[in-house]
């Protein structure tokens, strides 16, 4: 089904001296939700709002937001009665490092997705994109140096050479940062990368994702692309025709996360990896582009992640040589993934759900057998580089050259960059890009 998160608006930036971080407004589960990402120095956040047609006759509601553990300020109001087409006038205020900060007054229009009722057509297409252009009304672009707690080596940018449409395909292409004439080798070690100053927005501040200085460690030596669908689905099929990239130490992924982490932080609310691989050439790395895997992440905490029980790999000559069709079939009692109709992963939890499967605490008690995989999930495409979480294990045989960094090194990105004479020749033109022909979501 289509997401009930509608009408997301972006206003302001993370530059607290001028304005506030972006504010998202959406309607979900009968309530209006306001959400704003935290930024350093931000406190005492309030949202001010009212129906637009009441603005001349009533004072706005002023309500204090709460800061959640995931780094967002949130407010929920289930008292507003809305009809399709109703508009809400809203703004935000807070105390920042430079005193009181205001956002501009903006408007959000309630436009609920039409439903087909209890007899909804099975297999209906709820979202499709053929990428004749890159449509930002369908996709959110990651703008951050945050590497998913993996300490990856890239920065995700909105640059037209990292995220773009070409010949009817979405291209997510990693490029060397120093290939941009604004930056050079010296800048990587002494310059400043501030995402808000560069692009007017930073989408994830964790792990110094918004601001870094080269004097404290090399700035990201690679720029790349990551996009997230605004459409979501719960039960049905997700199909993607794509060509995966090739090049040493490239880490592409097609995956999904929950729209709302109703069971708590990762991995309590689940993660679905439809496709992951490593860009190293076949024969050099046993798990390079000759192997692709699918995985479900779930558990009570990061240290209790039972992904090993729900992961599988299939091998071929070189998955990067051509386009392939990646598919997930998701129902109330199973998740299956395929590549070109060949099954990769099949997960069918027992009647006691994933807690019984993992012999772990039942943090999903009272919910569906598939919990945490019983919520709306959105789709993610990204091309990461390296990292220290172990996806590129130390000690593997990578061919003629050893892996140029250790996962315990405090300067892994610099070690990798300084060894570029070993891997740069494997990065050849558009072969380093993930190319997506189309994506289609169908309801169950």
N, C-alpha and C positions, 0 to 999 in steps of 0.2 A: 504494500500500500504506500501511498505518498505520505511523506512526512507532514505532520501537523504543525511543524515549525514554519511559520509564514512571515513574509514581509520583513526579513532581517534588514536593518538599516545600519549604516556605518557613519559615525560622525566623530569629529575630533581626531586627535592623534595621541601618541604616548608622550608627547613633549609637554610636560606639566606646566612649563612657563607660559604656555599659550592656551592650551585647551586640555581636555581629558582624553583618556583612551576611548576607543570606539564603544558605543552602546548598542547592544542587540536587543530588539524587542520581538517577542513572539508569543503566540497563543498555543497553549498545550494543556490537555487534560482539564479544560474548562476554566483556565486561569490565564491572565496576562502576566508574562514574565519579563523582567528587565535584567540585563546582564552586562557587566562591564569588567574587563580584565584589570587586575591589579597592576600598579606600577610603583616603583620605589618612591617612598615618601607620601604615598596617597593614604588618606584616612578620612573618617567622618563623612562617608559618601551618602548622599540623599538623592532620590529620584523624585522629580516633580512632574505630575501628569494629570490630565483630565480629558474627557471627551471634547473634541474640537468644537462641536456645536454648543457646548456648555460654557465655553471660555469667557463669553461676555457676561455671564450671569452668576457664575460660581467661582470660588477660589480653587486653585489646583490642590490636589492631594500632595502632601509632602511626607515621604516615608523614608525611613532610614534603611539602608541596605546592610546585609550581613556578608562578611568575607568568608568564603568557603575554603576548605583545604586545597582545592584544585586551583586556587589563585584567581578566583572571580568574585566580584561583588554581585550579589543577587537579591532580587525582590520579587515576591509572588503576590498577586492580588486576584483573589477569586470572587471578589464582590462586584466586579464590573460586568454588566449585562451588555453583550455586544450583538449587533446584527451585521450581516454582510454589508460592507461598505462604510461602516462606522470608522471614524478617524480618531486617533488619540494624539493629542499634543503633549510633548514631553521634553524634559531637559534633565540635566544632572548637575549637582554641585558637590564640591569636596574641598578639603584642606590639603594643599600640596606644599612642596618645599618653598614656594614663593607666595604662600598665603592662600586665600580662598580662590578657587578655580571654578568657572562656569562652562558648561557646554552650550552650544547654540540651541535654540528651541527648534524642534523638528517634529515631523508627523509620521505616524504609522497607520496604515489602513488595514483593517481586518478583512481578509479575503479568504475564507475557509475553502479548503479543497472539496469540491463536490464528491459525495460518496454514492455508491450504488446500493447501499443498504445491505441487509443480510444475505441477499441473493447476488452479491457482486460476482461478475463474470470471472471465472477461473482463468488464469493465464493472461490476464489483461496487462498490456504494457503500461507501466506506471512511470517509466522514465527511459528515454533513449537519446543518445547524442552521437551523431556521425562525424562531428568535428570538422565540418566545413569551415568553421571558425572556432576560436576559443571564446566561449560565451561565459562571461563572469556572472551572469544571472543564474547559471547552472553550477558554477564551481567557485570555491574559495581558494585563493592562492596563498600558500605559506610564504611568509616573509620573516625569516628568523635564522639565527645561528644555532638555535636549539637542535640537538641531534637525537631526540627521543630517548634520553638517558643513556645513550650508547656512546657518547662523545665521538660522533662521526666527524669527518674532516671538512664537510661542505657547509656552505651557507645556502639556504633556499631563498631565491630572489624572484621578483616578478619581471626581470629583464626579458626583452623580446627574443634574446638569443638563448634563453633557458626554458621558457614556456611559450609555445607558439603553435599555430596550425600551419601545416605544409602539405599540399597535395591531398587534402581531405583527412589528414592524420594529426592527432595531437602529438607534439614533440616535447619531450622532457629531456633536455640535453645538458650534460655537465660540461663546463668550460673552465679553463684555468683562469683564476682571478687576474693574473698579470697579463692576460690577453686583452683585457679592457684597458684602453689607453689612460684611464684615470689613475691606475695603480701599477706599481712595479715591485721588484723584489725587496727593496729597502722598506717600502711601505708595509709589507707583510710583517715586518719585525719592529716597526716603530710608529706605524700609523694608527688611526682609530677607525673602527667600523661601527657606525651607529645607524641601525636600520630605520629609525624614525626620521633622522636627518636625511638619509638617502632617499627613502621612499614614502615618507609621511605616515608610516604605520609599521608596527612590529606585532606579529600575531602570537608570539610565545616568548615570554621573558625568562623562563627557567633556564638554568645552566648558562647564564650570561648570554641569553639568546638575542637580546636587543642591543647590547653595547659591549664591545671588547676593545682592548688596547694592545697593540703588538708588543709593547715593552714587557708585558706580562706573559707572553706566549704567542706563537705565530698566529696571525689572523687566518681565517679559512682560506686555504690556497685554491679551492675549487668553488665555483658557483653552480647551482643545479636547480631542479624544479620539483615541486611537490604541490599537488592539487587535491582538494577534498570536495566530494559532491554535496550539494545542498539537498538533493533528493535522498530519501532513506527508504529502507524496506525491512519488513519483518515477515519472514516465510515467503518463499517463492524462488525464483532463479535470478542469478546475476551472470551475464555473459559478456565477455570482453574478447575482441580480436586484437591481438597486439604482437609486436616483435620486441623481444627483450634485448637489452644492450650487451655489447661485448667490449671488454677492456679490463685490464688487471685492476682489481680492488674496487670495482664498481658493484654496488649492492642494490639492485632494483626490486621493487615490491608492488604487488597488487593486493590490497588488504582492506579490512573494514574495522571500524570502531563504533561503539554505541553512541547514539545521539545524546543520551543522558546516562550518566553512570549511576543508575538507580541502586546498584548493589555495592557501590563504593569504588575507590580508586583501583587502578590496574594492579593485578588482573582480575579482580573480583567481578567486574562487569563484562569481562570477556574481550577477546580480540580474534578476528578471523583472518588468517593469512591465506589467501587464495593461491598466490604464487610468490615465491622468493627464490633467488638464485644468486650466484656470484659470477662476475663477468670474466673471470680468468679463463683462458683457453682450455679446451678439453685436452687431456694428456698432461697438462701442467698441474692442474688441480683436480683431484678426484671429484670434487663437488663444485666445479666451475660451471660454465654454460652447458656442459653435458648433463647436468642434473638440475631438476626443479623440484620444489617441495611445497607442501601445503601443511598448515599447522593451526590448531586452536590453542589459544592461551587462556587459562582459567585457573583459579585457585584462591586461597584466602589472603594471600599476600605475595609480594614479589619473591620472597624466599620459599613460597609454597605454590609455585607455578607448575602445574602438571602437564605442561605442553608435550613432554616426552611420551605421554600416553596417547596423544592425539596428533601425531605428526607422521608424514610419510614422504618419501622421495621417489621419483621416477627418473630414469636415465635414458639418454639417446646420444646421437653423435654430437649435435650442436644445436641447441634450441634457439640460438640467436640468428640462425641463417635465414629464417623465414617467419612469416606471421603464423601464429597459432591461436586457437580458440580456447580460452580459459573459461570455465563455467563452475558455478556453485549451485547446487540443488539443496534447498533448505526447507525443512518441514518441521512440524511439531514433535517429531521423534527422531530426526536425523539431520546431519549435514554431510554432504558428499561433494567432492571437487573432482574436476575432470580437466584434461588437456586433450583437445581433438577427440573427444568422446572416450578417451582412455581414463579409467578411474585412477585418481591419485590418492584420495583420502576418503574413508567412510567412517563416520562416528555416529553410533546409535547408543546413547546412554541407557543404562538399565532403568527400571521403574523408579528407583530412588534417585535418579538424576545424576548430575556430575559429582555430587558429594559421595554417592555410593561408588561411582566409578573410581574416584580418587582416594576413597577411604579417608575423607577429610571432614572437617566441621561443616555442617550444613548451613552455610550462610544464606542459602537460597530457599530455605524451608518455606512452605506455603505458596510457592510459585510453580510455574510449569516445569515439567520434566526437563525441558531444554534450557532452563535458567542456568547461566546468565544469558544464553543465546535465545532469549524470548522477547527481545526488545527491538526497537528500530535501530538499524545500523546504517552508517553512511560509508561510501566507497572512497578509497585513497589510492592515488598513483604517486610514486616517488622514485627518484634515483639518488641513492645515498652513496657515499664514498667512505670505505674503511670503517673505523670505529674500534673501540676497545672492549666491547661487551662479550667477545668470543665468537661472533658470527664468522670471523676469519680467525680460526684457532691458531695459537702458537704451536710450532713444532710440526705442522703439516708439510708434506712435500709439495712445493709450489713450482717445481720445475727447475730451470737453470738458475733461478735467483731465489734466495731465501726471502721470506716475508720481511719487509724492511722496517717493521716496528714491532714492539712487544706490547701486549695488552696490559702490562703493568707499568709501562713507561709514562712518566709525567709529561713527556713532550712527544707523544706518539705522532701527532699530525706533522710536526717538524721533521721527525725521523723519516716519515713517509715521503714528504716533499723533497727532502735532500737526496732521496734515492730515485728521483724521477728519471734519471738516465736509464734505469732498469725497466720502467714500466711505461714511459710516455709513448714509446713507439707502438704500443698495443692499442692506444686510443686513436682510432682512425675515422675521421670525419663523422658522418651521421650514424656510424655503427655504434657509437657510444650512447646514443639516445634510445630511450624507450619510445616506440611509436605505437599509438593506439588508434586503430581504425574506427571502432565503435564500442559503445557500452549500451547494454539494454538490461533493464530490471523488469521482471514480470511478477505479478502477485501470484500467490498459491492458488 
